[in-house]
Amino acid sequence: KAGVTQTPRYLIKTRGQQVTLSCSPISGHRSVSWYQQTPGQGLQFLFEYFSETQRNKGNFPGRFSGRQFSNSRSEMNVSTLELGDSALYLCASSFPGREQYFGPGTRLTVT
Amino acid sequence: TQLLEQSPQFLSIQEGENLTVYCNSSSVFSSLQWYRQEPGEGPVLLVTVVTGGEVKKLKRLTFQFGDARKDSSLHITAAQPGDTGLYLCAGHMDSNYQLIWGAGTKLIIKP
């Protein structure tokens, strides 16, 4: 069974731009969660989607948004990028209430 | 205040030594998971424990869930450089699907 895939793996953007990251979950998983991880830090929860609905949201500004499609694929968008948004963005898929399986992440650098 | 407190935050030891890292809470969890993350990659699930007092072994790694389901430990015997990484615990609280994360223990095994 294929794992979680994330695209792109690496991205360089300029302050003020926007970015869209994509995540394809493990087949059969309908729950997708997004996390931000800055160097040396743990995981900061962004949001979780289940059946195209946002079920939980972390403490991030409205510049961070996401959505989920009917095939469970998910995207997250960051608008008006700031230098502090440079991070590894991780996507994880799961069955509801079960352990999460992570993709390799997207490394975003904002210059 | 984190719901799951991991200790120590950082540990650097010589190859061949034994070590234990902890994941503690004042709340009850229906399950706890341990993940290992290498730099620039997504966390990889090591184990899930669900029953109070449960002990699981994965080669040289021993995981224990506390009797009251409020804490967990990870013991590594004869640590090897390949054990180096960020160890994260995460859990589901009863009646809550959101996965709660600890801040992680950064482990370095020196050859």
Backbone of each chain as ProteinMPNN parsed JSONL, in Angstrom:
{"seq_chain_A": "KAGVTQTPRYLIKTRGQQVTLSCSPISGHRSVSWYQQTPGQGLQFLFEYFSETQRNKGNFPGRFSGRQFSNSRSEMNVSTLELGDSALYLCASSFPGREQYFGPGTRLTVT", "coords_chain_A": {"N_chain_A": [[0.86, -1.189, 0.0], [0.606, 2.178, -0.894], [2.343, 4.912, 0.643], [1.825, 8.02, 2.46], [1.871, 10.818, 0.403], [3.53, 13.854, -0.404], [3.567, 16.944, -2.044], [5.043, 19.993, -3.255], [8.364, 18.652, -2.526], [10.308, 20.435, -1.785], [10.449, 23.98, -1.536], [10.846, 27.336, -2.448], [10.026, 30.545, -1.59], [9.068, 34.018, -1.807], [8.754, 36.668, 0.559], [5.438, 37.755, 1.179], [4.316, 36.433, -0.945], [2.081, 33.709, -1.905], [1.412, 30.252, -1.09], [0.735, 26.883, -2.03], [0.33, 23.701, -0.75], [0.358, 20.169, -1.227], [-1.254, 17.075, -0.369], [-1.507, 13.61, -0.457], [-3.366, 11.096, 0.911], [-2.943, 7.863, 2.567], [-4.47, 5.149, 0.929], [-7.86, 4.724, 1.649], [-7.764, 6.02, 4.064], [-9.461, 8.636, 5.611], [-9.056, 10.802, 7.138], [-7.105, 13.657, 7.433], [-4.328, 15.367, 8.627], [-2.518, 18.374, 9.293], [0.706, 19.709, 9.994], [3.058, 22.062, 11.349], [6.532, 22.335, 11.519], [9.248, 23.75, 12.961], [12.855, 24.267, 12.914], [14.402, 22.068, 15.167], [12.208, 21.911, 16.783], [9.091, 20.614, 18.157], [6.026, 19.214, 16.868], [3.668, 21.429, 15.549], [0.289, 21.747, 15.587], [-1.794, 22.3, 12.84], [-4.335, 21.966, 11.33], [-7.108, 19.649, 10.996], [-8.729, 17.512, 8.755], [-11.696, 15.787, 7.868], [-13.61, 13.81, 5.847], [-13.99, 15.964, 4.035], [-14.482, 18.08, 5.724], [-13.426, 20.523, 8.038], [-12.261, 19.487, 11.072], [-10.83, 19.954, 13.391], [-8.822, 22.662, 14.605], [-5.735, 24.314, 14.859], [-3.796, 26.801, 16.67], [-3.254, 29.028, 14.721], [-2.735, 31.851, 12.53], [-5.249, 33.341, 10.332], [-4.119, 33.317, 7.837], [-3.307, 30.86, 7.217], [-4.752, 28.175, 5.687], [-6.894, 25.461, 4.688], [-8.068, 22.623, 2.776], [-10.123, 19.812, 1.903], [-10.598, 17.279, -0.462], [-13.082, 15.309, -2.259], [-11.899, 12.867, -2.739], [-10.301, 12.507, -0.603], [-7.799, 13.665, -0.743], [-5.734, 16.414, 0.223], [-5.167, 19.922, 0.551], [-3.076, 22.6, 1.658], [-2.928, 26.08, 2.246], [-0.946, 28.957, 2.355], [-1.109, 32.311, 2.772], [0.235, 35.564, 1.967], [3.055, 35.317, 2.726], [5.389, 35.094, 5.417], [8.691, 35.595, 6.846], [8.926, 33.975, 9.073], [7.379, 31.806, 8.46], [8.868, 29.894, 7.324], [9.562, 26.549, 7.313], [9.195, 23.005, 8.027], [6.574, 21.394, 6.596], [4.228, 19.118, 7.487], [2.185, 16.396, 6.598], [-0.31, 14.154, 7.659], [-2.026, 11.045, 7.562], [-4.909, 9.13, 8.569], [-7.115, 6.641, 10.052], [-10.09, 7.739, 11.68], [-9.345, 8.794, 14.968], [-7.242, 7.058, 15.254], [-3.755, 5.884, 14.995], [-1.4, 8.052, 13.35], [-0.059, 8.4, 10.073], [2.729, 9.597, 8.454], [3.684, 11.809, 5.791], [6.629, 12.652, 3.807], [7.029, 15.333, 4.096], [7.034, 18.876, 3.275], [9.509, 21.108, 2.594], [9.573, 24.384, 3.246], [10.937, 27.42, 2.344], [11.147, 30.775, 3.071], [12.09, 33.775, 1.679]], "CA_chain_A": [[0.0, 0.0, 0.0], [1.423, 3.38, -0.993], [2.287, 5.766, 1.815], [1.374, 9.394, 2.282], [2.759, 11.588, -0.468], [3.404, 15.304, -0.313], [4.246, 17.684, -3.097], [6.392, 19.561, -3.622], [9.213, 18.339, -1.368], [11.039, 21.654, -1.439], [9.846, 25.161, -2.128], [11.4, 28.621, -2.018], [9.106, 31.626, -1.924], [9.437, 35.348, -1.335], [7.796, 37.292, 1.477], [4.269, 38.357, 0.554], [3.694, 35.503, -1.881], [1.283, 32.66, -1.298], [1.881, 28.921, -1.462], [-0.201, 25.774, -1.842], [0.988, 22.41, -0.574], [-0.586, 19.095, -1.493], [-1.051, 15.837, 0.382], [-2.353, 12.483, -0.821], [-3.307, 10.169, 2.05], [-2.964, 6.424, 2.329], [-5.767, 4.726, 0.421], [-8.784, 4.299, 2.698], [-7.733, 6.988, 5.163], [-10.248, 9.813, 5.283], [-8.652, 11.894, 8.02], [-5.803, 14.239, 7.08], [-3.894, 16.421, 9.547], [-1.35, 19.151, 8.865], [1.54, 20.208, 11.086], [4.229, 22.873, 11.044], [7.657, 22.029, 12.392], [10.426, 24.596, 12.765], [14.062, 23.539, 13.3], [14.607, 21.739, 16.567], [10.957, 21.981, 17.538], [8.104, 19.56, 17.975], [4.991, 19.433, 15.864], [2.603, 22.388, 15.863], [-0.9, 21.309, 14.86], [-2.455, 23.332, 12.031], [-5.743, 21.59, 11.224], [-7.449, 18.282, 10.627], [-9.908, 17.377, 7.908], [-12.309, 14.471, 7.756], [-14.74, 13.857, 4.906], [-14.057, 17.311, 3.442], [-14.845, 19.065, 6.75], [-12.388, 20.784, 9.031], [-12.79, 19.003, 12.343], [-10.061, 20.603, 14.453], [-7.94, 23.713, 14.107], [-4.741, 24.776, 15.812], [-3.733, 28.235, 16.952], [-2.507, 29.697, 13.664], [-3.532, 32.951, 11.954], [-6.12, 33.017, 9.21], [-3.35, 33.178, 6.596], [-3.162, 29.419, 7.004], [-6.055, 27.57, 5.418], [-6.784, 24.161, 4.047], [-9.302, 22.01, 2.307], [-10.014, 18.398, 1.559], [-11.431, 16.94, -1.608], [-13.908, 14.1, -2.074], [-11.037, 11.67, -2.774], [-9.522, 12.635, 0.64], [-6.6, 14.474, -0.929], [-5.875, 17.682, 0.943], [-4.238, 21.01, 0.268], [-3.049, 23.717, 2.584], [-2.516, 27.316, 1.609], [-0.466, 30.032, 3.228], [-1.092, 33.559, 2.017], [1.076, 36.652, 2.484], [4.106, 34.621, 3.446], [6.33, 35.814, 6.273], [9.932, 34.848, 7.039], [8.688, 32.991, 10.128], [6.639, 30.648, 7.947], [9.837, 28.9, 6.875], [9.391, 25.379, 8.187], [8.823, 21.736, 7.41], [5.132, 21.189, 6.723], [3.972, 17.68, 7.473], [0.816, 15.918, 6.455], [-0.478, 12.796, 8.167], [-3.36, 10.504, 7.345], [-5.281, 8.112, 9.543], [-8.516, 6.4, 10.328], [-10.423, 8.618, 12.799], [-8.991, 8.335, 16.298], [-6.182, 6.049, 15.234], [-2.423, 6.428, 14.795], [-1.222, 8.802, 12.123], [1.063, 8.04, 9.204], [3.197, 10.862, 7.92], [4.429, 11.952, 4.556], [8.013, 13.105, 3.993], [7.058, 16.759, 4.389], [7.44, 19.905, 2.315], [10.391, 22.096, 3.23], [9.29, 25.715, 2.697], [11.862, 28.494, 2.719], [10.658, 32.093, 2.678], [13.226, 34.702, 1.675]], "C_chain_A": [[0.886, 1.224, 0.0], [1.25, 4.227, 0.262], [1.722, 7.13, 1.495], [2.382, 10.125, 1.386], [2.467, 13.072, -0.322], [4.177, 15.932, -1.452], [4.034, 19.178, -2.904], [7.194, 19.19, -2.374], [9.943, 19.582, -0.87], [10.445, 22.829, -2.209], [10.526, 26.402, -1.569], [10.471, 29.706, -2.514], [9.627, 32.925, -1.331], [8.355, 35.86, -0.399], [6.646, 37.941, 0.701], [3.579, 37.446, -0.445], [2.783, 34.532, -1.142], [1.779, 31.313, -1.809], [0.78, 27.901, -1.189], [0.568, 24.474, -1.79], [-0.056, 21.317, -0.703], [-0.22, 17.83, -0.73], [-2.028, 14.782, -0.122], [-2.249, 11.426, 0.264], [-3.185, 8.719, 1.602], [-4.384, 6.031, 1.899], [-6.636, 4.197, 1.559], [-8.8, 5.228, 3.906], [-8.518, 8.233, 4.754], [-9.915, 11.01, 6.159], [-7.253, 12.357, 7.632], [-5.515, 15.388, 8.043], [-2.651, 17.093, 8.99], [-0.634, 19.701, 10.086], [2.634, 21.104, 10.524], [5.329, 22.495, 12.032], [8.828, 22.923, 12.026], [11.643, 23.891, 13.348], [14.183, 23.314, 14.801], [13.352, 21.727, 17.416], [10.087, 20.755, 17.295], [7.097, 19.939, 16.918], [3.952, 20.433, 16.362], [1.41, 22.062, 14.96], [-1.543, 22.478, 14.132], [-3.95, 23.067, 11.945], [-5.88, 20.144, 10.81], [-8.726, 18.304, 9.807], [-10.383, 15.941, 7.906], [-13.535, 14.62, 6.872], [-15.022, 15.282, 4.456], [-14.418, 18.405, 4.439], [-13.678, 19.266, 7.708], [-12.939, 20.425, 10.402], [-12.099, 19.647, 13.533], [-9.134, 21.632, 13.833], [-6.989, 24.123, 15.211], [-4.743, 26.292, 15.912], [-2.819, 28.937, 15.953], [-3.379, 30.802, 13.074], [-4.296, 32.5, 10.723], [-5.403, 32.917, 7.879], [-3.153, 31.698, 6.232], [-4.556, 28.818, 6.804], [-5.843, 26.232, 4.733], [-8.115, 23.734, 3.489], [-9.032, 20.557, 2.002], [-11.015, 18.102, 0.458], [-12.158, 15.623, -1.369], [-13.079, 12.816, -2.125], [-10.068, 11.652, -1.585], [-8.192, 13.365, 0.473], [-6.816, 15.84, -0.286], [-4.832, 18.675, 0.449], [-4.24, 21.979, 1.431], [-2.447, 24.916, 1.868], [-2.025, 28.29, 2.671], [-0.393, 31.283, 2.37], [-0.174, 34.567, 2.703], [2.195, 36.093, 3.35], [5.007, 35.566, 4.237], [7.572, 34.94, 6.459], [9.739, 33.716, 8.053], [7.889, 31.784, 9.681], [7.577, 29.591, 7.393], [9.823, 27.728, 7.847], [9.231, 24.134, 7.338], [7.327, 21.548, 7.664], [4.844, 19.718, 6.491], [2.492, 17.393, 7.372], [0.77, 14.492, 6.987], [-1.887, 12.326, 7.869], [-3.629, 9.387, 8.341], [-6.731, 7.729, 9.37], [-8.85, 7.285, 11.531], [-10.05, 8.008, 14.144], [-7.904, 7.28, 16.36], [-4.83, 6.697, 14.97], [-2.264, 7.05, 13.408], [0.029, 8.335, 11.378], [1.443, 9.276, 8.412], [3.812, 10.735, 6.535], [5.82, 12.481, 4.855], [8.123, 14.596, 4.296], [7.404, 17.618, 3.191], [8.277, 20.915, 3.072], [10.171, 23.432, 2.541], [10.309, 26.707, 3.241], [11.313, 29.798, 2.182], [11.816, 33.079, 2.78], [12.742, 36.149, 1.553]], "O_chain_A": [[1.818, 1.315, 0.799], [0.178, 4.266, 0.866], [1.207, 7.368, 0.403], [3.592, 10.047, 1.6], [1.322, 13.488, -0.143], [5.287, 15.514, -1.784], [2.972, 19.598, -2.443], [6.717, 19.407, -1.26], [10.162, 19.746, 0.33], [10.007, 22.701, -3.353], [10.754, 26.506, -0.364], [10.163, 29.785, -3.703], [10.508, 32.928, -0.471], [7.18, 35.523, -0.549], [6.87, 38.599, -0.316], [2.408, 37.644, -0.767], [2.721, 34.531, 0.088], [2.472, 31.236, -2.824], [0.002, 28.038, -0.245], [1.366, 24.179, -2.679], [-1.216, 21.508, -0.336], [0.951, 17.549, -0.478], [-3.231, 15.029, -0.204], [-1.162, 10.907, 0.517], [-3.308, 8.399, 0.419], [-5.368, 6.528, 2.445], [-6.212, 3.339, 2.334], [-9.754, 5.218, 4.684], [-8.278, 8.812, 3.695], [-10.433, 12.106, 5.945], [-6.332, 11.549, 7.517], [-6.352, 16.267, 8.246], [-1.84, 16.469, 8.308], [-1.255, 20.102, 11.07], [3.078, 20.937, 9.389], [5.082, 22.353, 13.23], [9.34, 22.86, 10.908], [11.492, 23.007, 14.191], [14.079, 24.248, 15.596], [13.422, 21.552, 18.633], [10.311, 19.975, 16.37], [7.304, 20.887, 16.161], [3.423, 20.295, 17.465], [1.513, 22.097, 13.733], [-1.807, 23.522, 14.728], [-4.748, 23.864, 12.437], [-4.936, 19.503, 10.348], [-9.677, 19.019, 10.123], [-9.586, 15.003, 7.937], [-14.395, 15.462, 7.126], [-16.163, 15.742, 4.495], [-14.64, 19.548, 4.04], [-13.03, 18.309, 8.133], [-13.947, 20.977, 10.844], [-12.722, 19.862, 14.572], [-8.712, 21.496, 12.685], [-7.39, 24.264, 16.367], [-5.58, 26.972, 15.318], [-1.732, 29.389, 16.312], [-4.607, 30.715, 13.108], [-4.036, 31.44, 10.152], [-5.994, 32.482, 6.89], [-2.871, 31.355, 5.085], [-5.426, 28.949, 7.665], [-4.75, 25.921, 4.261], [-9.142, 24.38, 3.694], [-7.888, 20.126, 1.86], [-12.134, 18.616, 0.456], [-11.885, 14.915, -0.4], [-13.509, 11.784, -1.61], [-9.122, 10.865, -1.569], [-7.525, 13.652, 1.467], [-7.934, 16.355, -0.254], [-3.755, 18.295, -0.01], [-5.252, 22.166, 2.105], [-1.578, 24.781, 1.006], [-2.618, 28.422, 3.741], [0.306, 31.309, 1.357], [0.148, 34.426, 3.883], [2.27, 36.363, 4.548], [5.336, 36.668, 3.797], [7.531, 33.726, 6.264], [10.315, 32.637, 7.91], [7.735, 30.83, 10.444], [7.133, 28.502, 7.027], [10.045, 27.895, 9.047], [9.143, 24.194, 6.111], [6.878, 21.544, 8.81], [5.169, 19.153, 5.446], [1.662, 18.066, 7.984], [1.705, 13.717, 6.786], [-2.834, 13.111, 7.917], [-2.706, 8.78, 8.885], [-7.485, 8.384, 8.651], [-7.961, 7.559, 12.338], [-10.388, 6.86, 14.433], [-7.676, 6.676, 17.409], [-4.749, 7.905, 14.748], [-2.899, 6.636, 12.438], [1.025, 7.934, 11.979], [0.6, 9.919, 7.785], [4.375, 9.704, 6.168], [6.16, 12.732, 6.012], [9.182, 15.072, 4.706], [7.992, 17.147, 2.217], [7.83, 21.505, 4.056], [10.541, 23.6, 1.379], [10.509, 26.813, 4.451], [11.043, 29.923, 0.988], [12.444, 33.207, 3.831], [13.556, 37.072, 1.533]]}, "seq_chain_B": "TQLLEQSPQFLSIQEGENLTVYCNSSSVFSSLQWYRQEPGEGPVLLVTVVTGGEVKKLKRLTFQFGDARKDSSLHITAAQPGDTGLYLCAGHMDSNYQLIWGAGTKLIIKP", "coords_chain_B": {"N_chain_B": [[0.887, 25.218, 28.815], [1.832, 21.899, 28.273], [-0.107, 19.068, 27.453], [1.007, 16.599, 27.28], [3.993, 15.789, 28.621], [7.32, 15.512, 27.797], [10.366, 13.972, 28.759], [13.894, 13.369, 29.071], [14.413, 16.613, 27.483], [16.538, 16.621, 25.821], [19.104, 14.335, 25.036], [22.265, 12.954, 25.132], [24.315, 10.312, 24.538], [26.762, 7.637, 24.856], [27.411, 5.095, 22.43], [26.12, 1.865, 23.089], [25.247, 2.278, 25.672], [22.431, 2.28, 27.972], [19.119, 3.706, 27.972], [16.329, 5.72, 29.08], [13.384, 7.305, 28.131], [10.711, 9.572, 28.85], [7.151, 10.062, 28.937], [4.741, 11.976, 30.091], [1.632, 12.698, 31.771], [-1.149, 14.408, 33.314], [-3.555, 13.635, 32.615], [-5.881, 11.147, 31.414], [-5.276, 8.804, 28.866], [-6.584, 7.168, 26.015], [-5.067, 5.811, 24.237], [-1.594, 5.588, 23.409], [1.061, 6.679, 21.385], [4.313, 6.129, 19.998], [6.762, 7.809, 18.136], [9.489, 8.054, 15.822], [11.623, 10.48, 14.508], [13.671, 11.492, 11.88], [16.055, 13.971, 10.838], [14.6, 16.344, 8.634], [12.683, 14.619, 7.67], [9.453, 12.927, 7.779], [7.768, 11.972, 10.857], [7.998, 8.578, 12.001], [5.914, 5.942, 12.799], [6.4, 4.01, 15.68], [5.241, 2.39, 17.702], [2.066, 1.513, 19.172], [0.351, 1.794, 22.204], [-2.276, 0.572, 24.197], [-3.478, -0.522, 26.441], [-3.624, -0.244, 29.968], [-0.62, -0.701, 31.753], [0.514, -2.174, 29.784], [3.181, -3.677, 27.958], [5.393, -3.407, 25.321], [7.677, -4.755, 22.971], [10.222, -3.894, 20.701], [12.604, -5.081, 19.077], [15.471, -3.77, 20.37], [14.092, -1.876, 21.747], [11.874, -0.995, 24.319], [8.617, -0.452, 25.225], [6.382, 1.034, 27.492], [3.172, 1.348, 28.921], [1.614, 3.245, 31.364], [-0.048, 2.018, 34.339], [-2.319, 3.523, 34.999], [-2.844, 4.717, 32.649], [-1.766, 7.245, 32.122], [0.788, 7.85, 31.527], [3.867, 7.05, 29.813], [6.722, 5.127, 28.848], [9.867, 4.838, 27.164], [12.343, 2.584, 26.652], [15.638, 2.08, 25.74], [17.9, -0.383, 24.963], [21.367, -0.945, 24.954], [22.175, 1.226, 23.13], [22.451, 2.397, 19.753], [24.17, 4.196, 17.101], [22.31, 4.463, 15.016], [19.939, 4.805, 16.341], [19.647, 7.422, 16.799], [17.746, 10.404, 16.814], [14.63, 12.282, 16.809], [12.394, 11.66, 19.289], [9.033, 11.224, 19.626], [6.083, 11.384, 21.548], [2.594, 10.686, 21.423], [-0.921, 10.994, 21.888], [-4.336, 9.825, 22.192], [-6.975, 11.229, 23.902], [-9.571, 9.999, 26.007], [-12.704, 10.004, 24.415], [-12.006, 11.961, 22.588], [-10.988, 12.805, 19.458], [-8.793, 14.212, 18.582], [-5.321, 14.204, 18.139], [-2.946, 14.404, 20.63], [0.181, 15.904, 21.172], [3.487, 15.381, 22.456], [6.427, 17.413, 23.14], [8.767, 16.259, 22.374], [11.815, 14.268, 22.534], [15.109, 14.809, 21.943], [17.463, 12.678, 20.774], [20.801, 11.702, 20.791], [23.16, 9.434, 19.755], [26.375, 8.67, 20.295], [29.106, 7.387, 18.446]], "CA_chain_B": [[1.192, 23.926, 29.453], [1.585, 20.775, 27.38], [-0.841, 17.958, 28.049], [1.968, 15.504, 27.344], [5.332, 16.306, 28.915], [8.365, 14.543, 27.529], [11.645, 14.247, 29.404], [14.435, 14.724, 28.992], [14.237, 17.256, 26.178], [17.719, 16.323, 25.03], [19.934, 13.308, 25.64], [23.395, 12.554, 24.303], [25.013, 9.248, 25.247], [27.665, 6.823, 24.054], [26.945, 3.802, 21.914], [26.195, 0.762, 24.034], [24.575, 2.604, 26.931], [20.977, 2.149, 28.026], [18.472, 4.977, 28.276], [14.869, 5.728, 29.164], [12.721, 8.601, 27.968], [9.401, 9.528, 29.491], [6.047, 10.828, 28.385], [3.875, 12.021, 31.269], [0.466, 13.579, 31.723], [-2.081, 14.29, 34.43], [-4.812, 13.212, 32.004], [-5.959, 9.76, 30.964], [-5.267, 8.624, 27.418], [-7.085, 5.871, 25.568], [-3.943, 5.161, 23.568], [-0.399, 6.41, 23.253], [1.939, 6.217, 20.318], [5.675, 6.654, 19.939], [7.27, 8.014, 16.792], [10.861, 8.537, 15.69], [11.764, 11.347, 13.35], [15.024, 11.866, 11.494], [16.038, 15.341, 10.301], [14.079, 16.572, 7.295], [11.736, 13.583, 7.281], [8.284, 12.834, 8.626], [7.847, 10.98, 11.937], [7.633, 7.199, 11.669], [5.278, 5.279, 13.929], [7.117, 2.858, 16.232], [4.355, 1.494, 18.448], [0.874, 2.037, 19.839], [-0.048, 1.056, 23.397], [-3.676, 0.912, 24.478], [-3.951, -1.104, 27.7], [-2.825, 0.121, 31.139], [0.347, -1.717, 32.14], [0.996, -2.894, 28.596], [4.589, -3.583, 27.592], [5.667, -3.895, 23.96], [9.093, -4.736, 22.633], [10.561, -3.781, 19.288], [14.054, -5.32, 19.105], [16.101, -3.247, 21.588], [13.234, -0.828, 22.308], [10.785, -1.483, 25.158], [7.628, 0.596, 25.479], [5.459, 0.684, 28.566], [2.054, 2.244, 29.188], [1.364, 3.212, 32.789], [-1.271, 1.34, 34.771], [-3.432, 4.474, 34.979], [-2.898, 5.253, 31.274], [-1.433, 8.67, 32.118], [2.193, 8.029, 31.21], [4.494, 5.991, 29.038], [8.183, 5.225, 28.785], [10.575, 4.134, 26.09], [13.67, 2.189, 27.112], [16.493, 1.535, 24.673], [19.031, -1.166, 25.468], [22.556, -0.954, 24.086], [21.865, 2.197, 22.07], [23.323, 2.436, 18.588], [24.055, 5.474, 16.385], [21.09, 4.452, 14.218], [18.802, 5.185, 17.184], [19.629, 8.888, 16.864], [16.561, 11.013, 16.212], [13.681, 12.953, 17.701], [11.364, 10.708, 19.714], [7.798, 11.947, 19.946], [4.927, 10.61, 21.982], [1.319, 11.312, 21.071], [-1.998, 10.162, 22.388], [-5.733, 10.214, 22.113], [-7.674, 11.216, 25.177], [-10.893, 9.409, 25.886], [-13.77, 10.789, 23.786], [-11.493, 13.076, 21.797], [-10.235, 12.253, 18.342], [-7.59, 14.973, 18.241], [-4.088, 13.608, 18.642], [-2.175, 15.323, 21.46], [1.602, 15.614, 20.975], [4.554, 15.895, 23.309], [7.395, 18.272, 22.434], [9.834, 15.418, 21.843], [13.138, 14.088, 23.135], [16.143, 14.689, 20.914], [18.433, 11.685, 21.228], [22.014, 11.546, 19.984], [24.0, 8.322, 20.181], [27.721, 8.897, 19.754], [29.84, 6.116, 18.236]], "C_chain_B": [[0.835, 22.793, 28.491], [0.831, 19.688, 28.127], [0.043, 16.729, 28.189], [3.366, 16.1, 27.515], [6.36, 15.212, 28.661], [9.654, 14.956, 28.229], [12.601, 13.089, 29.158], [14.166, 15.332, 27.617], [15.363, 16.865, 25.24], [18.566, 15.304, 25.769], [21.03, 12.901, 24.658], [24.213, 11.529, 25.077], [25.916, 8.489, 24.288], [26.976, 5.555, 23.583], [27.128, 2.72, 22.971], [25.517, 1.024, 25.375], [23.078, 2.354, 26.815], [20.374, 3.508, 28.37], [16.969, 4.785, 28.366], [14.389, 7.154, 28.964], [11.271, 8.453, 28.389], [8.401, 10.458, 28.799], [4.955, 10.824, 29.453], [2.72, 13.007, 31.103], [-0.32, 13.421, 33.018], [-3.447, 13.82, 33.929], [-4.729, 11.755, 31.554], [-6.021, 9.718, 29.438], [-5.794, 7.24, 27.058], [-6.023, 5.102, 24.798], [-2.782, 6.139, 23.495], [0.461, 5.801, 22.156], [3.318, 6.846, 20.493], [6.113, 6.705, 18.48], [8.758, 8.378, 16.885], [10.963, 9.335, 14.4], [13.238, 11.65, 13.118], [14.959, 13.227, 10.804], [15.523, 15.418, 8.873], [13.072, 15.558, 6.815], [10.51, 13.624, 8.182], [8.48, 11.818, 9.735], [7.375, 9.609, 11.462], [7.078, 6.54, 12.92], [6.097, 4.072, 14.365], [6.146, 1.871, 16.87], [3.139, 2.251, 18.946], [0.6, 1.159, 21.056], [-1.438, 1.523, 23.806], [-4.158, 0.427, 25.841], [-3.037, -0.688, 28.84], [-1.91, -1.016, 31.544], [0.96, -2.473, 30.97], [2.472, -2.643, 28.35], [4.743, -4.158, 26.183], [7.156, -3.759, 23.681], [9.258, -4.716, 21.123], [12.085, -3.848, 19.237], [14.627, -4.771, 20.406], [15.264, -2.162, 22.269], [12.1, -1.474, 23.091], [9.891, -0.305, 25.521], [6.691, 0.124, 26.578], [4.396, 1.764, 28.708], [1.739, 2.123, 30.666], [0.03, 2.57, 33.136], [-2.499, 2.249, 34.669], [-3.623, 5.124, 33.614], [-2.67, 6.76, 31.234], [0.02, 8.91, 31.686], [2.727, 6.831, 30.448], [6.003, 6.197, 29.07], [8.707, 4.409, 27.623], [11.981, 3.847, 26.597], [14.429, 1.596, 25.938], [17.694, 0.853, 25.331], [20.165, -1.141, 24.451], [22.357, -0.053, 22.874], [22.931, 2.177, 20.974], [23.168, 3.774, 17.874], [22.796, 5.567, 15.524], [19.843, 4.789, 15.016], [18.679, 6.706, 17.3], [18.39, 9.424, 16.175], [15.746, 11.744, 17.258], [12.576, 11.941, 18.016], [10.159, 11.487, 20.234], [6.766, 10.975, 20.484], [3.671, 11.402, 21.643], [0.213, 10.402, 21.556], [-3.37, 10.73, 22.139], [-6.332, 10.146, 23.51], [-9.039, 10.57, 24.963], [-11.877, 10.427, 25.328], [-13.257, 11.975, 22.983], [-10.632, 12.51, 20.681], [-8.934, 12.989, 18.063], [-6.378, 14.343, 18.905], [-3.292, 14.675, 19.374], [-0.709, 14.923, 21.386], [2.46, 16.144, 22.113], [5.532, 16.693, 22.464], [8.592, 17.489, 21.912], [11.075, 15.353, 22.697], [14.127, 13.913, 21.996], [17.254, 13.806, 21.446], [19.593, 11.606, 20.249], [22.841, 10.423, 20.59], [25.353, 8.468, 19.497], [28.46, 7.571, 19.599], [31.113, 6.068, 19.074]], "O_chain_B": [[-0.277, 22.72, 27.968], [1.105, 19.423, 29.297], [-0.142, 15.917, 29.096], [3.851, 16.826, 26.648], [6.284, 14.126, 29.235], [9.992, 16.138, 28.284], [12.165, 11.944, 29.047], [13.737, 14.635, 26.698], [15.179, 16.785, 24.025], [18.731, 15.392, 26.985], [20.759, 12.551, 23.509], [24.745, 11.832, 26.145], [25.849, 8.669, 23.072], [26.086, 5.02, 24.244], [28.149, 2.663, 23.656], [25.244, 0.089, 26.127], [22.531, 2.232, 25.719], [21.029, 4.353, 28.978], [16.406, 3.837, 27.818], [14.924, 8.092, 29.556], [10.68, 7.376, 28.301], [8.751, 11.465, 28.184], [4.319, 9.799, 29.694], [2.825, 14.007, 30.393], [-0.175, 12.426, 33.729], [-4.375, 13.631, 34.715], [-3.643, 11.213, 31.343], [-6.731, 10.503, 28.81], [-5.479, 6.256, 27.727], [-6.077, 3.875, 24.717], [-2.969, 7.355, 23.517], [0.569, 4.582, 22.023], [3.466, 7.933, 21.052], [5.873, 5.781, 17.703], [9.218, 8.931, 17.883], [10.463, 8.93, 13.351], [13.962, 12.017, 14.044], [13.923, 13.593, 10.249], [15.951, 14.655, 8.007], [12.64, 15.619, 5.664], [10.521, 14.277, 9.225], [9.274, 10.89, 9.582], [6.473, 9.498, 10.632], [7.705, 6.578, 13.979], [6.449, 3.218, 13.551], [6.214, 0.668, 16.617], [3.173, 3.469, 19.119], [0.615, -0.068, 20.96], [-1.741, 2.715, 23.768], [-5.163, 0.929, 26.345], [-1.815, -0.763, 28.713], [-2.348, -2.159, 31.668], [1.833, -3.319, 31.162], [2.955, -1.523, 28.517], [4.277, -5.262, 25.898], [7.804, -2.795, 24.091], [8.556, -5.401, 20.379], [12.771, -2.83, 19.337], [14.284, -5.284, 21.471], [15.695, -1.592, 23.271], [11.44, -2.388, 22.597], [10.353, 0.704, 26.054], [6.261, -1.03, 26.596], [4.695, 2.955, 28.624], [1.608, 1.011, 31.177], [-0.903, 2.575, 32.333], [-3.583, 1.8, 34.299], [-4.481, 5.993, 33.454], [-3.28, 7.471, 30.436], [0.428, 10.057, 31.502], [2.13, 5.754, 30.436], [6.488, 7.306, 29.292], [8.093, 3.444, 27.168], [12.724, 4.77, 26.932], [13.927, 0.72, 25.234], [18.4, 1.448, 26.144], [19.948, -1.297, 23.249], [22.371, -0.516, 21.734], [24.12, 1.975, 21.224], [22.136, 4.429, 18.024], [22.271, 6.663, 15.328], [18.788, 5.036, 14.431], [17.698, 7.209, 17.849], [18.02, 8.968, 15.093], [16.119, 11.818, 18.429], [11.91, 11.434, 17.113], [10.265, 12.296, 21.155], [6.591, 9.88, 19.95], [3.692, 12.631, 21.586], [0.383, 9.185, 21.629], [-3.551, 11.925, 21.909], [-6.21, 9.138, 24.206], [-9.586, 10.6, 23.861], [-11.872, 11.588, 25.736], [-14.015, 12.91, 22.724], [-9.654, 11.809, 20.941], [-8.058, 12.457, 17.381], [-6.411, 13.994, 20.085], [-2.993, 15.729, 18.812], [-0.379, 13.744, 21.518], [2.197, 17.214, 22.663], [5.48, 16.659, 21.234], [9.354, 18.001, 21.092], [11.358, 16.258, 23.482], [14.007, 12.994, 21.187], [17.906, 14.133, 22.438], [19.399, 11.461, 19.042], [23.181, 10.449, 21.773], [25.456, 8.398, 18.272], [28.448, 6.735, 20.503], [31.849, 5.083, 19.025]]}, "name": "protein", "num_of_chains": 2, "seq": "KAGVTQTPRYLIKTRGQQVTLSCSPISGHRSVSWYQQTPGQGLQFLFEYFSETQRNKGNFPGRFSGRQFSNSRSEMNVSTLELGDSALYLCASSFPGREQYFGPGTRLTVTTQLLEQSPQFLSIQEGENLTVYCNSSSVFSSLQWYRQEPGEGPVLLVTVVTGGEVKKLKRLTFQFGDARKDSSLHITAAQPGDTGLYLCAGHMDSNYQLIWGAGTKLIIKP"}
